[in-house]
């Protein structure tokens, strides 16, 4: 079974890839990275036919280039700079950076190695490829599509009936059923409700004249762990500083949990509080996190009602509405909702990730606020990172 091309545009990725890459292009072109694929579901088997198709799709991806109208669109984004767009005019995905494998038991492996400014771009494209190949080749796709459409109809009706009142952005590229389905989801949610404020998918944002939404991911903070001159427990400090120097507050939602939110708050000082428009939650209890962030803003005299609390951790619409109701009167509340929008069918979605695991030959890791989300290939390093973080928190946290 041969599929049509899955990635048809190099804009078919999340905005934060360009945001992070621009900082790397301007400040850290000497960094090289290694990314590893992982499927968190138990018992998932990739067949040799799927493996062959995944490789063919990666070959096609690496034949793509940015088109003039795509580069013009990137230039139109306020904080994307002209010299970076000119770099993208020359850039292309390089096939030699991607190594794939399939075990006898059907376990898929993917490793990406290369200069960080180039290697990092593969993540979303490859997840889109793996997910769509798996679902098109394992199941009857028309049945999946029909079930997804039935569920989307009900979701849209619930917004119209007033059951859901929150505003959100669609964040579903990495685990979508297909580009065809994500396209329909984004079009219908943006046109048939007043609640979808944009999408992280730059290609669909351009197509439907929506706001592309995103700032940075865990990998951006992780990469500083690979820089010799930076102490491990201060990576958030340098990441926030570089981000502010690049964007001057014009692209400012900070992700808090790469090396735990408690450590993040030590670096999210008065200057950063004032210069970032908000913060993003991606692990741990969302209610505890929200209270912690509101208290932190008040500590520095900032009105939480002027700041955004963006929630993005495995949300469905019921959970989002409950969180919205809890915080709507005390802060600006928004949501990034992914798989529940882009792959809610009669079958269980894949929980697949591609994570940065080494920079310049050194291991890196994220800790997050949920222990199960930690991912590191070097357990000794992970333990050392945890101890470094705990030591700084114990030394610098204010006494209760």
C-alpha positions as CSV (number, residue, x, y, z in Angstrom):
1,X,0.0,0.0,0.0
2,X,1.6,3.2,-1.2
3,X,0.4,6.5,0.3
4,X,0.3,9.9,-1.2
5,X,2.9,12.4,0.2
6,X,2.1,13.1,3.8
7,X,4.2,16.3,4.3
8,X,3.4,18.5,1.3
9,X,4.9,21.8,2.7
10,X,7.8,22.6,5.0
11,X,5.4,25.0,6.7
12,X,3.5,21.9,7.9
13,X,5.1,22.1,11.3
14,X,4.5,23.9,14.6
15,X,5.4,27.6,14.9
16,X,7.6,27.0,17.9
17,X,10.1,25.1,15.6
18,X,10.8,28.4,13.7
19,X,10.8,30.4,16.9
20,X,13.4,28.2,18.6
21,X,15.4,27.7,15.4
22,X,15.7,31.5,15.0
23,X,17.4,31.8,18.4
24,X,19.7,28.9,17.6
25,X,20.5,30.4,14.2
26,X,21.5,33.8,15.8
27,X,23.2,32.5,18.9
28,X,24.1,28.8,19.0
29,X,25.0,27.5,15.6
30,X,27.9,25.4,17.2
31,X,25.5,23.0,18.9
32,X,24.9,19.5,17.5
33,X,22.0,17.4,18.7
34,X,20.6,13.9,18.9
35,X,16.9,13.1,18.9
36,X,15.3,9.8,19.7
37,X,11.8,8.4,18.8
38,X,9.7,6.7,21.4
39,X,6.2,5.2,21.4
40,X,4.8,5.2,24.9
41,X,1.9,2.9,24.1
42,X,2.3,-0.8,25.0
43,X,2.1,-3.5,22.4
44,X,2.3,-1.3,19.3
45,X,3.7,-3.2,16.3
46,X,5.0,-1.5,13.1
47,X,5.0,-3.9,10.2
48,X,7.8,-4.1,7.5
49,X,5.3,-2.5,5.1
50,X,4.8,0.4,7.4
51,X,8.6,0.7,7.9
52,X,9.1,0.8,4.1
53,X,6.4,3.5,3.7
54,X,7.8,5.6,6.6
55,X,11.2,5.6,4.9
56,X,9.7,6.5,1.5
57,X,7.8,9.4,3.2
58,X,11.1,10.6,4.8
59,X,12.7,10.5,1.4
60,X,9.9,12.7,0.0
61,X,10.2,15.1,2.9
62,X,13.9,15.6,2.1
63,X,13.0,16.6,-1.4
64,X,11.0,19.6,-0.3
65,X,12.1,23.2,-0.3
66,X,10.4,26.4,1.0
67,X,8.4,28.0,-1.7
68,X,8.4,31.8,-2.3
69,X,4.9,32.3,-0.9
70,X,5.8,30.3,2.2
71,X,8.9,32.4,2.8
72,X,6.8,35.6,2.2
73,X,4.3,34.3,4.8
74,X,7.1,33.8,7.4
75,X,8.3,37.3,6.8
76,X,4.9,38.6,7.6
77,X,5.1,37.1,11.1
78,X,6.1,40.1,13.2
79,X,8.9,38.5,15.2
80,X,10.4,36.3,12.4
81,X,13.5,38.2,11.2
82,X,14.6,38.7,7.6
83,X,18.0,37.1,7.9
84,X,16.5,33.9,9.3
85,X,14.0,33.7,6.5
86,X,16.9,34.1,4.0
87,X,18.6,31.1,5.8
88,X,15.4,29.1,5.3
89,X,15.6,29.9,1.6
90,X,18.8,27.9,1.5
91,X,17.8,25.3,4.1
92,X,16.6,21.8,3.4
93,X,16.0,18.6,5.4
94,X,19.0,16.3,4.9
95,X,18.2,12.6,4.7
96,X,21.6,11.5,6.1
97,X,20.7,13.0,9.4
98,X,17.9,10.5,10.0
99,X,18.5,6.8,10.8
100,X,15.6,4.4,11.0
101,X,15.3,0.8,12.2
102,X,12.7,-1.9,12.9
103,X,13.2,-4.7,15.3
104,X,12.0,-8.3,14.8
105,X,9.2,-7.6,17.3
106,X,8.0,-4.5,15.3
107,X,9.5,-1.8,17.5
108,X,10.3,1.3,15.4
109,X,13.5,3.3,16.1
110,X,14.3,6.7,14.7
111,X,17.4,8.7,15.5
112,X,18.2,12.2,14.2
113,X,21.8,13.5,14.5
114,X,23.1,16.7,13.1
115,X,23.6,20.5,13.7
116,X,20.9,21.5,16.1
117,X,19.5,24.2,13.9
118,X,18.8,21.5,11.3
119,X,18.2,18.3,13.3
120,X,15.5,20.0,15.4
121,X,13.3,20.6,12.4
122,X,12.7,16.9,11.8
123,X,10.6,16.3,14.9
124,X,7.1,17.4,13.8
125,X,7.5,16.2,10.2
126,X,8.5,12.7,11.3
127,X,5.8,12.4,13.9
128,X,3.3,13.4,11.3
129,X,4.6,10.7,9.0
130,X,4.8,7.9,11.5
131,X,1.3,8.6,12.8
132,X,-0.4,8.8,9.5
133,X,1.3,5.8,8.1
134,X,0.4,3.7,11.1
135,X,-3.3,4.6,11.1
136,X,-3.8,4.4,7.4
137,X,-2.1,1.0,7.1
138,X,-3.4,-0.6,10.3
139,X,-7.0,0.4,10.2
140,X,-9.8,1.1,7.7
141,X,-9.1,4.8,7.3
142,X,-12.7,5.6,6.1
143,X,-14.1,4.2,9.4
144,X,-11.6,6.2,11.4
145,X,-12.5,9.4,9.5
146,X,-16.3,8.8,9.9
147,X,-15.9,8.3,13.7
148,X,-13.7,11.4,14.0
149,X,-16.2,13.5,12.0
150,X,-19.1,12.4,14.2
151,X,-17.2,13.4,17.3
152,X,-16.2,16.7,15.8
153,X,-19.8,17.5,15.0
154,X,-20.7,16.9,18.6
155,X,-17.9,19.1,19.9
156,X,-18.9,22.0,17.6
157,X,-22.5,21.7,18.7
158,X,-21.4,21.8,22.4
159,X,-19.7,25.1,21.8
160,X,-22.8,26.4,20.0
161,X,-25.0,25.2,22.9
162,X,-22.8,27.1,25.4
163,X,-21.5,23.9,27.2
164,X,-18.0,25.1,26.4
165,X,-17.0,28.8,26.7
166,X,-13.2,28.7,26.8
167,X,-10.9,29.9,24.0
168,X,-8.1,27.6,22.7
169,X,-5.6,27.0,19.9
170,X,-5.4,23.8,18.0
171,X,-2.1,22.0,18.7
172,X,-2.6,18.7,17.0
173,X,0.1,18.3,14.3
174,X,2.4,15.8,16.0
175,X,-0.3,13.1,16.6
176,X,-2.9,13.8,14.0
177,X,-4.8,11.2,12.1
178,X,-3.8,12.8,8.8
179,X,-3.1,16.1,7.2
180,X,-6.5,15.8,5.5
181,X,-8.2,15.5,8.9
182,X,-6.3,18.2,10.7
183,X,-7.1,20.5,7.8
184,X,-10.8,19.8,8.3
185,X,-10.6,20.2,12.0
186,X,-8.9,23.5,11.9
187,X,-11.2,24.8,9.2
188,X,-14.4,23.8,11.0
189,X,-13.3,24.8,14.5
190,X,-12.2,28.2,13.3
191,X,-15.2,28.9,11.1
192,X,-18.0,27.2,13.0
193,X,-17.2,28.3,16.5
194,X,-15.9,31.6,18.0
195,X,-13.6,29.8,20.4
196,X,-10.7,28.5,18.3
197,X,-8.3,31.4,18.2
198,X,-5.6,29.9,16.0
199,X,-3.4,26.9,15.3
200,X,0.2,25.9,16.0
201,X,0.4,24.5,12.4
202,X,2.0,27.2,10.3
203,X,0.8,25.7,7.0
204,X,-2.9,25.7,8.1
205,X,-2.6,29.1,9.7
206,X,-1.4,30.5,6.3
207,X,-4.1,28.5,4.4
208,X,-7.0,29.7,6.6
209,X,-5.7,33.2,7.6
210,X,-5.5,32.2,11.3
211,X,-3.0,33.3,13.9
212,X,0.0,30.9,14.2
213,X,0.5,30.2,17.9
214,X,3.5,28.9,19.8
215,X,6.7,30.0,21.6
216,X,9.2,27.3,22.7
217,X,9.4,23.7,23.7
218,X,11.3,21.7,26.4
219,X,14.2,21.1,23.9
220,X,15.0,24.8,23.9
221,X,15.8,24.7,27.7
222,X,17.4,21.3,27.4
223,X,19.9,22.4,24.8
224,X,21.6,24.6,27.4
225,X,22.5,21.5,29.4
226,X,24.9,20.7,26.6
227,X,26.8,24.0,26.9
228,X,29.9,23.4,29.0
229,X,30.0,26.9,30.6
230,X,26.4,26.7,31.9
231,X,25.7,25.1,35.3
232,X,22.9,22.5,35.0
233,X,20.6,24.2,37.5
234,X,20.8,27.5,35.7
235,X,19.7,26.4,32.2
236,X,16.3,28.2,32.6
237,X,18.1,31.4,33.4
238,X,20.1,31.4,30.2
239,X,17.2,30.2,28.1
240,X,14.9,33.0,29.3
241,X,17.7,35.5,28.9
242,X,18.4,34.5,25.3
243,X,14.7,34.3,24.5
244,X,14.1,37.8,25.8
245,X,17.2,39.2,24.0
246,X,15.9,37.7,20.7
247,X,12.3,38.8,21.0
248,X,12.3,41.7,23.4
249,X,9.0,40.5,24.9
250,X,7.3,40.2,21.5
251,X,7.0,36.4,21.6
252,X,6.7,35.8,25.3
253,X,5.0,32.7,26.8
254,X,7.5,30.8,29.0
255,X,7.3,27.0,29.5
256,X,7.8,26.3,33.1
257,X,8.4,22.6,33.6
258,X,11.5,21.5,31.7
259,X,13.6,21.1,34.9
260,X,10.6,21.6,37.3
261,X,8.4,24.6,37.8
262,X,9.9,25.2,41.3
263,X,13.3,25.7,39.7
264,X,11.9,27.8,36.9
265,X,10.4,30.2,39.5
266,X,13.8,31.0,40.9
267,X,14.8,32.4,37.5
268,X,11.4,34.0,36.6
269,X,12.3,37.2,38.4
270,X,10.7,40.6,38.4
271,X,12.3,41.4,35.0
272,X,11.1,38.2,33.4
273,X,7.7,38.5,35.0
274,X,7.2,41.9,33.5
275,X,8.7,41.0,30.0
276,X,6.9,37.7,29.4
277,X,3.2,37.8,28.6
278,X,2.4,34.5,30.3
279,X,3.4,31.0,31.1
280,X,2.6,27.5,29.8
281,X,1.6,24.4,31.8
282,X,2.6,21.0,30.4
283,X,2.8,18.6,33.4
284,X,1.8,18.1,37.0
285,X,-1.5,19.2,38.6
286,X,-2.9,22.1,36.6
287,X,-4.7,23.6,39.6
288,X,-1.7,23.5,41.9
289,X,0.4,25.0,39.0
290,X,-2.2,27.8,38.4
291,X,-2.3,28.8,42.0
292,X,1.5,28.7,42.2
293,X,1.8,31.0,39.2
294,X,-0.8,33.5,40.4
295,X,1.0,33.7,43.8
296,X,4.3,34.3,42.0
297,X,2.9,37.1,39.9
298,X,1.5,38.7,43.0
299,X,4.8,38.4,44.8
300,X,6.3,40.7,42.2
301,X,3.4,43.1,42.1
302,X,2.1,42.0,38.7
303,X,-1.6,41.7,38.2
304,X,-2.4,38.1,37.2
305,X,-5.3,39.3,35.2
306,X,-2.8,40.9,32.8
307,X,-0.9,37.6,32.3
308,X,-1.9,34.4,30.4
309,X,-2.0,31.0,31.9
310,X,-1.8,28.6,28.9
311,X,-2.6,25.0,29.6
312,X,-1.5,22.3,27.2
313,X,-1.1,19.0,29.0
314,X,-3.2,16.2,27.4
315,X,-6.4,18.1,27.5
316,X,-9.9,17.4,26.4
317,X,-12.7,19.9,26.3
318,X,-14.3,18.9,29.6
319,X,-10.9,19.3,31.4
320,X,-10.2,22.6,29.7
321,X,-13.6,24.0,30.7
322,X,-13.1,23.0,34.4
323,X,-9.7,24.7,34.4
324,X,-11.1,27.7,32.7
325,X,-13.9,28.0,35.3
326,X,-11.4,27.7,38.1
327,X,-9.1,30.6,36.9
328,X,-11.1,32.8,34.5
329,X,-11.7,35.5,37.1
330,X,-8.1,35.7,38.3
331,X,-6.0,35.5,35.1
332,X,-6.2,35.3,31.4
333,X,-6.7,31.6,30.6
334,X,-6.1,29.9,27.3
335,X,-5.5,26.4,26.1
336,X,-3.5,24.5,23.5
337,X,-5.4,21.3,22.7
338,X,-3.8,18.7,20.4
339,X,-4.7,15.0,20.0
340,X,-8.3,15.5,21.3
341,X,-8.8,17.7,18.2
342,X,-6.7,16.0,15.6
343,X,-7.0,12.2,16.4
344,X,-10.1,11.5,18.4
345,X,-11.5,8.5,16.6
346,X,-12.9,5.0,17.5
347,X,-9.3,3.8,18.0
348,X,-6.8,4.8,20.7
349,X,-4.3,7.4,19.5
350,X,-0.6,6.8,19.6
351,X,1.4,8.5,22.3
352,X,4.6,9.1,20.3
353,X,7.4,11.6,20.9
354,X,10.8,12.5,19.5
355,X,12.9,14.0,22.2
356,X,16.3,15.7,22.4
357,X,18.7,13.4,24.2
358,X,22.2,14.8,23.6
359,X,23.9,18.1,22.7
360,X,27.5,18.3,21.7
361,X,27.9,14.7,22.9
362,X,26.6,15.4,26.4
363,X,23.3,13.8,27.6
364,X,20.4,16.2,28.3
365,X,17.0,15.5,29.8
366,X,13.7,17.0,30.9
367,X,12.4,16.4,34.4
368,X,8.9,18.0,34.1
369,X,6.5,18.1,37.0
370,X,5.2,14.6,36.3
371,X,7.9,11.9,36.9
372,X,6.5,9.7,34.1
373,X,7.3,12.3,31.5
374,X,11.0,12.3,32.2
375,X,13.0,10.9,29.3
376,X,16.7,10.3,29.3
377,X,19.0,7.6,27.9
378,X,21.6,8.1,30.6
379,X,20.2,7.3,34.1
380,X,23.4,8.4,35.9
381,X,23.1,11.8,34.2
382,X,19.3,12.0,35.0
383,X,20.1,11.4,38.7
384,X,22.9,14.0,38.6
385,X,20.5,16.5,37.0
386,X,17.8,15.8,39.7
387,X,20.4,16.3,42.5
388,X,21.7,19.6,40.9
389,X,18.1,20.9,40.7
390,X,17.3,19.9,44.2
391,X,20.5,21.4,45.6
392,X,19.8,24.8,44.0
393,X,16.2,24.8,45.1
394,X,17.2,23.9,48.7
395,X,19.8,26.7,48.7
396,X,17.8,29.5,47.1
397,X,14.1,28.9,47.8
398,X,12.7,31.4,50.4
399,X,11.9,29.9,53.8
400,X,8.2,29.2,54.4
